[in-house]
């Protein structure tokens, strides 16, 4: 007699499992550091389109973990080769794989767990390819590891406070600046060319600053063009005034020439009149002499 095979127990999905333990992060600085790492990686992940970036959410990977109600998850993690859609928790048996990179933000209370227990789990159970830890209150406490032959080997810093992530072709490094009004030394992402990965907010601010600078440059260019046009107009008006002055000078010279000509003509007429008078007087004198001569002869 054949008996039907017993149905395999169904493992819970993200909708069945707790997604919040009600406990806050260690400090506000820890929360800001977590947000900064995730927010700056999101544009990079969106450009790839095949990865999920998460943090401060539960990571489920074994039934033993479920029985022990060990619901803690990584502060920051990246999974490659998956859909980027939203999840409540990361459930390994539902997704088909675990994280490829994990970052834990350590503190006095979590230091032993993050550096020993979690590191062991990420190495032996989840086989996370790269693991980093960082203390937001003590930035020098920063280390990175790569899984080589089943064991974590330290990643060699490229400079003080700079550790590469060969898996993501990025690097993690110190950055001194302000994030959400908190001025301190943060851990941030950089690309292979040394460019800081910006958050969506920083990208929007940079674009706004670029647009403002472009508008100011356009305004300055327009003002320069206006000034140049006004200078050209002033030069044209000066040339016009100079031409008018030259015209006035020419007209004055012409008037002066006409006056001189009129004066010369008057002098010529006067000379002709005087000549005529002289000739008349001379003719009269000759007539009188002739008359006197005739009287003498008589």
C-alpha positions as CSV (number, residue, x, y, z in Angstrom):
1,X,0.0,0.0,0.0
2,X,1.4,3.4,-1.0
3,X,1.3,6.2,1.5
4,X,1.3,9.8,0.3
5,X,4.6,11.6,1.0
6,X,4.5,13.9,4.0
7,X,4.3,17.5,3.0
8,X,7.5,19.4,3.6
9,X,7.1,22.2,6.2
10,X,6.7,25.6,4.6
11,X,9.4,28.0,5.7
12,X,8.1,31.5,6.6
13,X,8.5,34.4,4.2
14,X,9.2,38.0,4.9
15,X,5.5,38.6,5.4
16,X,5.4,36.0,8.2
17,X,8.6,37.0,10.1
18,X,9.1,39.9,12.5
19,X,10.6,43.0,10.9
20,X,11.1,45.2,13.9
21,X,12.3,44.4,17.4
22,X,11.3,47.8,18.8
23,X,14.8,48.6,20.0
24,X,16.5,51.8,18.7
25,X,20.0,52.1,17.2
26,X,22.9,52.6,19.6
27,X,23.1,56.4,19.2
28,X,21.8,59.0,16.8
29,X,25.4,59.2,15.4
30,X,25.1,55.5,14.5
31,X,21.8,56.1,12.7
32,X,23.2,59.0,10.8
33,X,26.2,57.0,9.8
34,X,24.0,54.1,8.6
35,X,21.8,56.5,6.6
36,X,24.8,58.2,5.0
37,X,26.3,54.9,3.8
38,X,23.0,53.7,2.4
39,X,21.8,57.0,1.0
40,X,25.1,57.5,-0.9
41,X,25.1,54.0,-2.3
42,X,21.5,54.2,-3.6
43,X,22.2,56.3,-6.7
44,X,25.1,53.9,-7.6
45,X,22.8,50.9,-7.0
46,X,20.0,52.5,-9.1
47,X,22.4,53.0,-12.0
48,X,23.4,49.3,-11.8
49,X,19.8,48.1,-11.5
50,X,20.7,44.6,-10.2
51,X,21.4,45.0,-6.5
52,X,19.7,45.7,-3.2
53,X,21.0,48.0,-0.6
54,X,19.6,47.7,2.9
55,X,20.3,48.3,6.6
56,X,19.0,47.9,10.1
57,X,16.6,45.2,8.9
58,X,16.4,41.6,9.9
59,X,18.4,39.0,8.0
60,X,17.0,35.4,8.2
61,X,19.2,32.6,7.1
62,X,18.4,29.4,9.2
63,X,15.7,27.6,11.1
64,X,18.1,27.5,14.1
65,X,18.2,31.3,14.0
66,X,14.4,31.3,14.0
67,X,14.2,29.0,17.0
68,X,16.6,31.2,18.9
69,X,14.7,34.3,18.0
70,X,18.0,35.9,16.9
71,X,16.5,38.6,14.8
72,X,19.3,41.0,14.6
73,X,20.5,42.1,11.2
74,X,23.4,44.0,9.6
75,X,23.6,47.8,9.8
76,X,24.4,48.1,6.1
77,X,24.4,45.3,3.5
78,X,24.5,44.9,-0.3
79,X,23.3,42.0,-2.3
80,X,24.3,41.8,-6.0
81,X,22.5,40.1,-8.9
82,X,19.0,40.6,-7.4
83,X,15.9,42.8,-8.0
84,X,16.1,46.1,-6.2
85,X,12.4,46.0,-5.1
86,X,11.6,46.8,-1.4
87,X,11.7,44.1,1.2
88,X,10.5,44.0,4.9
89,X,13.4,41.7,5.8
90,X,16.1,39.8,3.9
91,X,15.1,36.1,3.9
92,X,17.9,34.0,2.4
93,X,15.8,31.0,1.5
94,X,13.2,33.2,-0.1
95,X,15.8,35.3,-2.1
96,X,18.1,32.4,-3.0
97,X,21.2,34.1,-1.6
98,X,22.6,36.2,1.2
99,X,24.4,39.6,1.3
100,X,27.6,40.0,-0.7
101,X,28.9,42.9,1.5
102,X,28.1,43.8,5.2
103,X,29.1,46.8,7.3
104,X,28.6,46.8,11.0
105,X,28.7,50.0,13.1
106,X,30.4,49.0,16.3
107,X,30.0,50.5,19.8
108,X,31.1,49.7,23.3
109,X,28.1,47.5,23.8
110,X,28.3,45.7,20.4
111,X,32.0,45.6,19.8
112,X,32.5,41.9,20.9
113,X,29.4,40.7,19.0
114,X,30.3,42.6,15.8
115,X,34.0,41.6,15.8
116,X,33.7,38.0,16.9
117,X,30.2,36.5,16.8
118,X,28.8,38.2,13.7
119,X,32.1,38.0,11.9
120,X,32.1,34.3,12.4
121,X,28.5,34.0,11.2
122,X,29.2,36.1,8.1
123,X,32.3,34.0,7.3
124,X,31.0,30.5,8.1
125,X,27.3,30.5,7.7
126,X,26.4,33.3,5.2
127,X,29.7,33.3,3.3
128,X,29.6,37.1,2.9
129,X,32.3,38.1,0.4
130,X,33.3,41.3,2.2
131,X,32.9,42.4,5.8
132,X,33.7,45.8,7.3
133,X,33.3,47.4,10.7
134,X,33.5,51.0,11.8
135,X,33.0,52.9,15.0
136,X,31.3,56.3,14.4
137,X,32.6,57.6,17.7
138,X,36.2,56.3,17.2
139,X,36.8,56.4,13.4
140,X,40.3,54.8,13.7
141,X,38.4,51.6,14.6
142,X,37.9,50.7,11.0
143,X,38.7,47.4,9.3
144,X,37.7,45.4,6.2
145,X,37.9,41.7,5.3
146,X,37.6,39.6,2.1
147,X,36.5,36.0,2.1
148,X,39.4,34.0,0.6
149,X,39.3,30.2,0.6
150,X,36.5,30.2,3.2
151,X,38.4,32.5,5.7
152,X,38.4,36.3,6.2
153,X,41.6,38.0,5.2
154,X,42.2,41.7,6.0
155,X,41.8,44.1,3.1
156,X,44.9,46.3,2.7
157,X,44.2,50.0,3.2
158,X,45.2,52.1,0.2
159,X,45.9,55.1,2.6
160,X,45.1,55.9,6.2
161,X,41.3,55.5,6.7
162,X,40.9,54.2,3.1
163,X,40.0,50.5,2.5
164,X,38.9,49.2,-1.0
165,X,35.9,47.0,-1.8
166,X,37.1,45.0,-4.8
167,X,33.7,43.4,-5.1
168,X,31.9,46.7,-5.7
169,X,34.9,48.4,-7.4
170,X,34.5,51.1,-4.7
171,X,36.3,52.1,-1.5
172,X,35.3,53.1,1.9
173,X,37.1,56.0,3.6
174,X,37.1,58.7,6.1
175,X,35.4,62.0,5.2
176,X,35.5,65.1,7.4
177,X,32.3,67.1,6.9
178,X,28.8,67.8,8.0
179,X,25.8,65.5,7.5
180,X,22.4,66.6,8.7
181,X,24.1,69.3,10.8
182,X,26.5,66.9,12.5
183,X,30.1,67.9,11.9
184,X,32.5,64.9,12.4
185,X,34.6,62.3,10.6
186,X,32.2,60.0,8.7
187,X,32.7,56.8,6.7
188,X,31.8,57.3,3.1
189,X,31.9,55.6,-0.4
190,X,34.3,56.7,-3.2
191,X,34.5,55.4,-6.7
192,X,37.6,54.1,-8.5
193,X,38.4,57.6,-9.8
194,X,38.4,59.1,-6.3
195,X,35.0,60.8,-6.6
196,X,32.8,60.9,-3.6
197,X,29.5,59.1,-4.0
198,X,26.8,61.6,-3.3
199,X,23.4,61.1,-1.7
200,X,20.3,62.1,-3.7
201,X,20.1,65.2,-1.6
202,X,23.7,66.1,-2.3
203,X,23.2,65.5,-6.0
204,X,20.1,67.8,-6.0
205,X,22.1,70.4,-4.1
206,X,25.0,70.1,-6.5
207,X,22.7,70.4,-9.5
208,X,21.0,73.4,-7.9
209,X,24.4,75.0,-7.2
210,X,25.4,74.3,-10.8
211,X,22.2,75.8,-12.2
212,X,22.7,78.8,-9.9
213,X,26.3,79.2,-11.1
214,X,25.1,78.8,-14.7
215,X,22.4,81.4,-14.2
216,X,24.9,83.8,-12.5
217,X,27.4,83.2,-15.4
218,X,24.6,83.9,-17.9
219,X,23.6,87.0,-16.0
220,X,27.2,88.2,-15.9
221,X,27.5,87.5,-19.6
222,X,24.3,89.4,-20.3
223,X,25.5,92.3,-18.2
224,X,28.9,92.3,-20.0
225,X,27.1,92.2,-23.3
226,X,24.9,95.1,-22.2
227,X,28.0,97.0,-21.0
228,X,29.7,96.3,-24.3
229,X,26.6,97.5,-26.2
230,X,26.4,100.7,-24.1
231,X,30.1,101.3,-24.7
232,X,29.6,100.8,-28.4
233,X,26.6,103.2,-28.2
234,X,28.6,105.7,-26.4
235,X,31.4,105.3,-28.9
236,X,28.9,105.8,-31.7
237,X,27.5,108.9,-30.1
238,X,31.0,110.3,-29.6
239,X,31.8,109.6,-33.2
240,X,28.5,111.2,-34.2
241,X,29.3,114.2,-32.1
242,X,32.8,114.4,-33.6
243,X,31.3,114.2,-37.1
244,X,28.8,116.9,-36.2
245,X,31.6,119.0,-34.8
246,X,33.6,118.4,-38.0
247,X,30.6,119.3,-40.1
248,X,30.1,122.5,-38.0
249,X,33.8,123.3,-38.5
250,X,33.5,122.7,-42.2
251,X,30.4,124.9,-42.4
252,X,32.1,127.6,-40.4
253,X,35.2,127.4,-42.7
254,X,32.9,127.5,-45.7
255,X,31.1,130.6,-44.2
256,X,34.4,132.1,-43.5
257,X,35.6,131.4,-47.0
258,X,32.4,133.0,-48.4
259,X,32.9,136.0,-46.2
260,X,36.5,136.3,-47.4
261,X,35.3,135.9,-51.0
262,X,32.6,138.6,-50.4
263,X,35.2,140.8,-48.9
264,X,37.5,140.2,-51.8
265,X,34.7,140.8,-54.3
266,X,33.9,144.1,-52.5
267,X,37.5,145.1,-52.6
268,X,37.6,144.2,-56.3
269,X,34.6,146.3,-57.0
270,X,36.0,149.1,-55.0
271,X,39.3,148.9,-56.9
272,X,37.4,148.8,-60.2
273,X,35.4,151.8,-59.1
274,X,38.5,153.7,-58.1
275,X,40.2,152.7,-61.3
276,X,37.2,153.9,-63.3
277,X,37.2,157.2,-61.4
278,X,40.9,157.5,-61.9
279,X,40.5,156.9,-65.6
280,X,37.7,159.4,-65.7
281,X,39.7,161.9,-63.9
282,X,42.7,161.3,-66.1
283,X,40.5,161.6,-69.2
284,X,39.1,164.9,-67.8
285,X,42.6,166.1,-67.1
286,X,43.7,165.3,-70.7
287,X,40.6,167.1,-72.0
288,X,41.3,170.2,-70.0
289,X,45.0,170.2,-71.0
290,X,43.9,169.8,-74.6
291,X,41.5,172.7,-74.2
292,X,44.1,174.9,-72.5
293,X,46.5,174.1,-75.3
294,X,44.1,175.2,-78.0
295,X,43.5,178.5,-76.2
296,X,47.2,179.1,-76.0
297,X,47.6,178.6,-79.6
298,X,45.0,181.0,-80.4
